[in-house]
Amino acid sequence: MRTARFRRPGTDTGGAAAIAAGAAIGTANALARLVSLIASLVALVIVAGIAFVVLKANMGNSVVSSIHDAAKFLAGPFDGLFKLHDHRLGVAINWGIAALVYLFVGRLVVRLLRRY
């Protein structure tokens, strides 16, 4: 015959710890998704900027100009990494490296967040 075990209220900390651990994991996963989204959007803006330069888009257009300026700002540290005679090829290579670095670092941060 089984007997029921009764505990005093407040003595069972296993449930509270499990809830807190679950909340921490959920927060880390949400933060990882946010970092992944931001890194992907940054890379997308840079790739769009590359496409506008390579395809000689009309920089007088406000949409093209805005995306180009944002891409130039985001790829700024990598601009001029390689000096080439062809400006469009130089932009494609330098900004492409910037997009890859943003994606790589974003993935690294996501991995670290999901590790714990």
Backbone bond lengths (Angstrom), bond angles and torsions (degrees), N, CA, C in turn:
res aa  C-N    CA-C-N  psi(-1)  N-CA   C-N-CA  omega(-1)  CA-C   N-CA-C  phi
1 M - - - 1.434 - - 1.521 108.46 -
2 R 1.302 116.06 133.55 1.454 120.66 -179.92 1.515 110.37 -88.45
3 T 1.318 112.36 146.38 1.459 117.28 176.17 1.518 108.58 -113.58
4 A 1.281 115.65 145.38 1.458 120.63 179.96 1.522 109.40 -80.51
5 R 1.313 115.08 138.20 1.467 119.67 177.36 1.517 108.39 -100.86
6 F 1.270 114.56 132.70 1.454 119.96 177.82 1.513 109.17 -115.99
7 R 1.313 115.62 137.29 1.461 120.60 177.54 1.506 108.79 -119.23
8 R 1.294 113.05 153.78 1.454 117.26 176.84 1.528 109.29 -70.26
9 P 1.299 118.24 146.24 1.468 120.29 176.90 1.525 110.52 -61.21
10 G 1.314 115.75 138.23 1.459 120.31 177.81 1.512 114.23 90.95
11 T 1.338 118.19 -5.54 1.461 119.30 -179.54 1.519 112.31 -92.34
12 D 1.302 118.85 -14.95 1.460 122.11 179.94 1.526 108.58 -90.16
13 T 1.327 117.04 95.35 1.466 120.83 -178.89 1.517 111.68 -94.34
14 G 1.320 118.37 -8.59 1.452 121.02 -179.86 1.516 111.64 -63.03
15 G 1.289 118.05 -40.53 1.462 121.63 179.75 1.508 111.98 -66.83
16 A 1.312 117.07 -42.50 1.469 120.51 179.85 1.523 110.70 -67.09
17 A 1.314 116.27 -38.66 1.467 119.99 179.00 1.526 110.42 -66.43
18 A 1.316 116.27 -39.07 1.456 119.93 179.00 1.525 110.85 -66.02
19 I 1.311 116.85 -38.69 1.465 120.74 178.34 1.524 109.92 -65.97
20 A 1.327 117.29 -43.59 1.461 121.19 179.40 1.530 110.81 -64.56
21 A 1.333 117.14 -40.76 1.465 120.58 178.99 1.528 110.33 -65.76
22 G 1.321 116.39 -40.59 1.463 120.23 177.92 1.520 111.96 -63.68
23 A 1.329 116.16 -39.54 1.463 119.99 178.27 1.526 111.05 -66.37
24 A 1.328 117.33 -39.36 1.465 120.79 179.27 1.523 110.64 -65.80
25 I 1.321 116.94 -41.11 1.462 120.84 179.18 1.528 109.81 -66.20
26 G 1.324 116.71 -41.46 1.459 120.64 178.28 1.519 111.85 -62.84
27 T 1.326 116.43 -40.20 1.465 120.46 178.23 1.520 110.81 -66.52
28 A 1.318 117.34 -42.71 1.464 121.08 178.80 1.526 110.86 -63.25
29 N 1.331 117.39 -39.66 1.466 120.48 178.47 1.519 111.27 -67.31
30 A 1.318 117.31 -39.58 1.465 120.65 177.96 1.525 110.34 -65.40
31 L 1.307 116.62 -41.35 1.460 120.78 178.20 1.529 110.59 -66.01
32 A 1.330 116.93 -37.86 1.466 121.08 177.49 1.527 110.61 -63.71
33 R 1.333 117.34 -41.35 1.466 120.28 177.64 1.521 111.28 -64.36
34 L 1.330 116.55 -38.80 1.458 120.86 179.25 1.537 111.17 -65.35
35 V 1.324 116.61 -43.54 1.474 120.80 177.96 1.525 110.18 -62.95
36 S 1.318 117.00 -42.10 1.460 120.91 178.94 1.527 111.03 -63.26
37 L 1.317 117.04 -41.39 1.461 121.00 178.96 1.523 111.45 -64.64
38 I 1.319 116.81 -44.32 1.466 120.61 -179.62 1.526 111.06 -64.49
39 A 1.321 117.16 -44.38 1.473 120.12 179.13 1.524 110.87 -62.76
40 S 1.316 117.11 -39.72 1.463 120.50 178.67 1.526 111.51 -66.67
41 L 1.330 117.30 -41.44 1.464 120.49 178.76 1.527 111.67 -65.39
42 V 1.323 116.72 -39.86 1.466 120.40 178.28 1.530 109.63 -63.04
43 A 1.326 116.82 -45.15 1.468 120.29 178.72 1.526 110.55 -63.76
44 L 1.322 117.97 -37.86 1.456 121.53 178.81 1.524 111.49 -64.34
45 V 1.319 117.40 -41.93 1.467 120.92 177.90 1.525 110.35 -63.56
46 I 1.324 116.96 -42.30 1.464 120.27 179.47 1.525 110.95 -65.01
47 V 1.323 117.63 -42.48 1.469 121.02 178.92 1.526 110.41 -64.85
48 A 1.324 117.39 -38.72 1.469 119.86 176.43 1.530 110.29 -64.20
49 G 1.329 116.98 -39.85 1.462 120.39 176.55 1.509 111.77 -62.54
50 I 1.319 117.34 -40.33 1.469 121.34 176.66 1.524 109.85 -61.04
51 A 1.325 115.71 -45.68 1.459 119.68 -179.01 1.528 110.96 -61.70
52 F 1.328 117.31 -40.05 1.463 120.06 179.96 1.527 111.85 -65.26
53 V 1.327 116.83 -38.32 1.469 119.81 179.64 1.525 110.65 -72.08
54 V 1.318 116.60 -47.03 1.467 120.56 -176.66 1.530 111.18 -65.14
55 L 1.327 116.61 -38.51 1.465 119.92 -177.74 1.526 112.50 -90.17
56 K 1.320 117.43 7.06 1.466 123.81 178.17 1.531 112.23 54.69
57 A 1.307 115.70 53.89 1.467 120.81 179.02 1.525 109.97 -66.93
58 N 1.315 116.15 157.62 1.452 122.62 -179.40 1.529 109.16 -72.51
59 M 1.332 117.05 106.44 1.463 120.93 -179.00 1.531 111.96 -72.41
60 G 1.316 117.23 -8.68 1.461 120.54 175.44 1.514 111.93 -76.07
61 N 1.327 116.94 -18.28 1.458 121.70 177.35 1.523 108.79 -72.48
62 S 1.324 116.76 134.43 1.469 119.92 -174.79 1.531 112.50 -66.86
63 V 1.338 118.11 -36.86 1.471 120.81 179.48 1.524 109.80 -67.09
64 V 1.313 116.39 -47.76 1.464 121.09 179.87 1.524 110.21 -61.53
65 S 1.319 116.16 -44.08 1.457 120.53 -179.06 1.530 111.83 -63.89
66 S 1.324 116.61 -41.49 1.469 120.32 -179.37 1.526 111.43 -65.31
67 I 1.327 116.19 -45.58 1.471 119.62 -179.85 1.525 110.09 -67.23
68 H 1.320 117.55 -39.70 1.461 120.74 178.10 1.528 110.75 -62.43
69 D 1.328 117.44 -44.33 1.468 120.58 179.35 1.527 111.66 -63.87
70 A 1.339 116.58 -40.88 1.466 119.73 178.04 1.527 110.66 -64.90
71 A 1.328 117.08 -42.41 1.464 120.72 179.16 1.523 110.82 -64.71
72 K 1.328 116.06 -40.33 1.467 119.87 179.37 1.528 110.79 -64.06
73 F 1.328 116.32 -39.29 1.463 120.33 178.01 1.530 110.83 -65.79
74 L 1.337 116.76 -46.73 1.465 120.85 -177.25 1.527 112.14 -67.12
75 A 1.322 116.84 -33.25 1.464 120.98 -179.44 1.522 111.75 -93.58
76 G 1.307 117.46 7.29 1.459 122.63 -176.13 1.517 115.77 -49.65
77 P 1.338 119.21 -49.13 1.465 118.96 -179.72 1.533 113.88 -62.57
78 F 1.318 117.04 -20.79 1.461 120.90 -177.71 1.522 112.26 -101.06
79 D 1.329 116.60 -6.84 1.457 120.43 -179.04 1.527 108.98 -69.02
80 G 1.300 116.99 127.12 1.458 121.21 -178.43 1.514 113.48 85.72
81 L 1.322 117.51 11.18 1.456 121.42 178.04 1.529 110.04 -60.79
82 F 1.319 115.31 -44.25 1.454 122.23 174.06 1.515 107.99 -120.31
83 K 1.317 116.90 127.42 1.466 122.00 178.23 1.531 108.42 -95.33
84 L 1.313 115.33 113.70 1.454 120.80 179.74 1.522 108.93 -119.66
85 H 1.315 115.85 156.74 1.465 120.39 179.74 1.529 111.14 -69.93
86 D 1.315 116.32 -35.88 1.460 120.81 178.58 1.525 108.63 -87.02
87 H 1.331 116.00 113.29 1.474 121.37 -176.61 1.526 111.27 -60.51
88 R 1.318 117.17 -43.16 1.472 120.10 -177.47 1.528 111.20 -64.62
89 L 1.319 117.51 -40.22 1.464 120.32 177.96 1.527 110.60 -67.35
90 G 1.328 116.56 -39.39 1.462 120.02 177.41 1.518 112.26 -62.10
91 V 1.324 116.78 -42.17 1.470 120.59 177.26 1.518 110.11 -64.14
92 A 1.326 116.70 -43.70 1.463 119.98 -178.95 1.529 111.27 -61.09
93 I 1.323 116.94 -43.12 1.471 119.66 -178.16 1.523 111.06 -72.72
94 N 1.323 117.69 -49.98 1.470 120.52 -176.15 1.525 111.76 -65.97
95 W 1.308 117.11 -46.80 1.458 119.74 -179.48 1.526 111.28 -71.31
96 G 1.347 116.71 -31.22 1.465 119.76 175.46 1.518 111.63 -63.83
97 I 1.314 116.41 -39.20 1.469 120.34 175.68 1.527 109.75 -63.55
98 A 1.328 116.39 -40.32 1.472 119.93 178.50 1.528 110.64 -61.39
99 A 1.331 117.34 -44.37 1.467 120.44 179.71 1.525 110.96 -62.24
100 L 1.328 116.51 -41.71 1.465 119.85 178.48 1.526 112.03 -65.15
101 V 1.324 116.76 -39.08 1.470 120.13 179.24 1.528 110.16 -65.70
102 Y 1.328 117.14 -42.93 1.471 119.83 177.54 1.524 110.76 -60.14
103 L 1.323 117.20 -43.89 1.464 119.72 178.84 1.528 111.65 -65.39
104 F 1.328 117.28 -41.62 1.464 120.99 -179.72 1.525 110.90 -64.20
105 V 1.313 117.09 -48.03 1.468 120.27 -179.27 1.526 110.57 -65.93
106 G 1.326 116.60 -38.16 1.465 119.58 176.45 1.514 111.78 -61.46
107 R 1.326 116.77 -44.40 1.468 120.96 177.55 1.529 111.66 -62.70
108 L 1.323 116.19 -39.51 1.455 120.55 179.00 1.528 110.85 -62.97
109 V 1.313 116.71 -45.12 1.467 120.62 178.97 1.524 110.66 -64.68
110 V 1.330 117.64 -40.44 1.467 121.43 177.88 1.521 110.35 -61.64
111 R 1.318 116.34 -43.52 1.474 119.69 178.48 1.520 112.14 -61.49
112 L 1.337 115.88 -41.97 1.456 119.49 179.08 1.527 111.32 -66.11
113 L 1.309 117.70 -38.59 1.472 120.61 179.05 1.522 111.94 -67.54
114 R 1.305 117.25 -37.06 1.462 120.25 -178.03 1.524 112.82 -83.72
115 R 1.304 115.83 -7.83 1.458 120.45 -179.40 1.529 111.70 -71.33
116 Y 1.300 116.58 -31.10 1.462 120.06 -175.82 1.489 112.54 -102.88
